[in-house]
Amino acid sequence: MKFNTNSMPENIILLGNYDSQTAYMHSVIAEEKAYHPEKFEGNSDWFDFELRYIAPFDKNFCELKRLQGTAAEAAGRRAEFKGYIVINLNEWITHHEDDYLNKAILFLADMNDCWKYIFLINNLNVRASRELTGKILEVFFQNHIICKVRECSSESSVKHRANTICKELGVICDSPVKETIEEMMTSGFDKAIVSALLSEVSWYQGKKISMDALFGFIFNHKLSVSYMLSQKEYCRLMSIIERRKENWYGEKEAV
């Protein structure tokens, strides 16, 4: 089977709960935008869409028209939207053989030159979620479209990625520092931002990063990540750090 490798950024099926899926999804979109900016056009890089379940006897299957209308709004002044559509498929769990679902997946495959997909499937029902995942993969593979599957537990989507970043940078972070990193990633800040911040701190404070070292650097230097983010996003990042600082020193004073 020959796949079209020009279809990148990749399509991904995320299995897990919504919180872990959201954290992973934000990271994926940010990193793919960094590597493939030419694949994104419109008012936003992504939008979410819940594909509602329609029973087979109901002749009014309008979900694809609704999706096209949402994509047209996201395109703004562009001719068409290009980027990620985050599609919640939870209403189709236990309905993987329905004809309407098959039609929807075939339509998505046809639109893959413009649209890339992150499918969200809750895997609490393991068997049903696997059957739904298999249906998507079957259609996409038949059309020579790459689609990967990721199981997103809170451990794999946040803690594991935070540990991986620390390992790659060769830094040792105290547990409260790792928790701060995890909150940044859960809030949608990608690997590039977190890595840049930790790298800069380690250059001045050493490879072992405590909360005192982290705050001591951040609140006494102009951060390089301020040039990597919009003013709004930088303020959002700093609000996380400032809240962590208040809680950290408040707890120490209480002790």
N, C-alpha and C positions, 0 to 999 in steps of 0.2 A: 504494500500500500504506500503510495506516495502522498505526503502531506504538503500542503501549501505553507511553507515557512514564512511567506510574506504576510500571513494572517496575524502576526504578532502586533500588538500585545495579546497575550494568551487569554483564552476563556477559561474560567475556573468554576468548579462546583465546590462550595464550602459547606461541609457537614458539621453541625454543632448547634450551640445555642446562639441567640441573636447577639449577645454582648461580645462573645469571642469572635463571631463572624464579622461584626462591625469593626473591631480593632484590626483584624487581618485585612479586611476589605480596604480600609483607608490607606494602609501601608502599601498594598498592591497597586492601587491606583496612582499614588504619589510616585512610586518608584518607576512604574511603567511610563508615566508622563515625562519623567526625567530622561528615560532612555529613548522614548518614541514620541516626542512632542508633535511630530507631523501627523500622528494618528488621532489628534484631538482637535475638534472644531466645534464651536458653539458657545452659549452663555456659561456653560459649566463643563467640567470634565466628565461628569457622571450624573445620573439621576436614578432614583429608585422607582420600582414598579411592582405592584403586587398583582400577579396573574390570578384573577378570581376563578374559582371553580364554577363551571357551567355544566349542569347535568346533560347526559347524551340526548334526552328527549326534548330539551329546550332548544328551539331552533334559532334563538337570538344570541349567537356567539359573537359578541362585539368587542372582545378583548384586544384583538389585533388592531382594530380601528382606533381603540382607545390608546393603545401603545403608540401607534403612528402619530396621533394627535399630541401626545406628551412629548414625543421626540421632536416634533415640529416646533413646539414651544421652547424646548431646550436648545434648538438650533439658532434661535434668535434671528439675526440678519443673514446668517449663513444659509446656503442652499439646502444643506442637510446637516443633521447632528452627526458628529463623529466622536466617539469616546465610549465609556463604559455605561451599560445599563445593569443596575443591580436588581435582579428579578427574584422576588420572594415566591417560591413554589410550594409553600407549605399546605395550601389548600388542595394540592394535587397528590399529596401523600395518600396512598391506597387507591389512586386512580390512574396509575401509570399506563394502563392499556386503553384508556379512553381515546376516541378518535380526535376529539377537540385538542387534547394535549399533543398528539402527534402532529396535527396541523400547525399548532403554535410553534413547536420545535423546528419543523421544516421551514416555516417562515423565518424564524430567527437565523437558521443556517443560511438561508438565501440572502439575508441582510448582513452577513458577517464581514463583508468587505468594509462596511461603514461602522457597524456596531460591534463592540466586544462585550462579553457578558460575564457577570459574576452571579451565579445561581446560588441562592440561599435555601438550604434544606435542613430542617431540624431532624436530627438523627435519633431522637428519643425512641421512635419505633424503628429499630435497626433494620429489620427485614424490608419494610415498606420504603424506607429512605434509600436503601441499596437498589431496590427495584426501580425507583424513580431516577436515581443516578444512572443506572444501566440504560434506561430508555434514552436519556439525553446523549450519553456517550455513543450509543448505537447509531443514532441519527447523525451526529456530528462526524463520527468516524467514516460513515458511509459517504459523507460529502467531503472527505479529506480535510477536515477541520480539526485543529488541535484543541483539546479540552483536557484540563488537568483536574484532579480531585484532591482536596485538602480537608483533613479532619481537624476541626478547630476546637480544641478544648482550651480552657483558659490557660492551661500550662503551655500548650504548644504555640498558642497565638501571641501570648504576651511574655510570660516568664521565660520561656525557652528562647525567644528572640532577644530579650534583654540580656540573658546570659551569653548568647552568641555574640552580641555586639561587644560586650566586655572582654570576651575571649579573643575576638579578632583584634581589638585594640591593645590587648595585653595589660588591661587595668584590673585591679581588684577593688570592687565596690562594696561598701558596707551594705547590710540588708536594707536600711532606710533609703540609701541612695538608689538601690535597685527598685525599690517600691516607687520612688519618684520617677525613675525612667519608665517603669511600667505604666504609670498614670499618664505620662506624656504620650506614650504609644497608644494607649486606650483612647486618648483624646484626639487622635488622628495625626500626631506628629510622626513623620516617617523616620526610617533608619538613618538617612543622610543627616537629618537635623540632630538626632540624638548622638550620633557618632561624632559630629563636628563639635558639639558641646562638650562631650566627655574628653575628646582629644585635646581641646584647648585647656580644659581644667588640668589634665594630666601633665601637660607641658610645663605648667607653672607650679603645680602642687605635688607632682609625683604620681607614681602608678597606683598607689593606694589612696582611694578616694573616700573620705568620710563625709558626713553631712557638714561638719565645720569647714572642711576643705572646699566642699562644693559651694557653700554659701559665701565663704570668705573670698572666693574668686569671682563668683557671679556678681556680687553686689559691690565690687571694687574695680571692675574692668568693663570696658566696652566690648560686648560679645560679638564674635564674628558671625554668629547665626542671625544677628539682627539684619545683616545684609542678604541673608538667604530667605527671609520671610517678609511678608507685607507687614506694615505697621500694626494692623489689626491682629494678625496671627502672632506677631512678636509679643504684643501685650497679653494675648491669651496664654502664651507660654510662660511669661513672667508671672502671671497671676497664679498659675499652678505652683511655681517655685516659691512665690511669696507666701502662699497659703501653707505650703509644706514647712517653710521656715518658721512661721508663727506657731504652728502645731508642735514642731520639734523643740523649740526653745521654751514654749509654754509647758510641755511635758517635763523638760529638764528642771524648770523652776519649781514645778509642783513636787518633784522628788526631793 
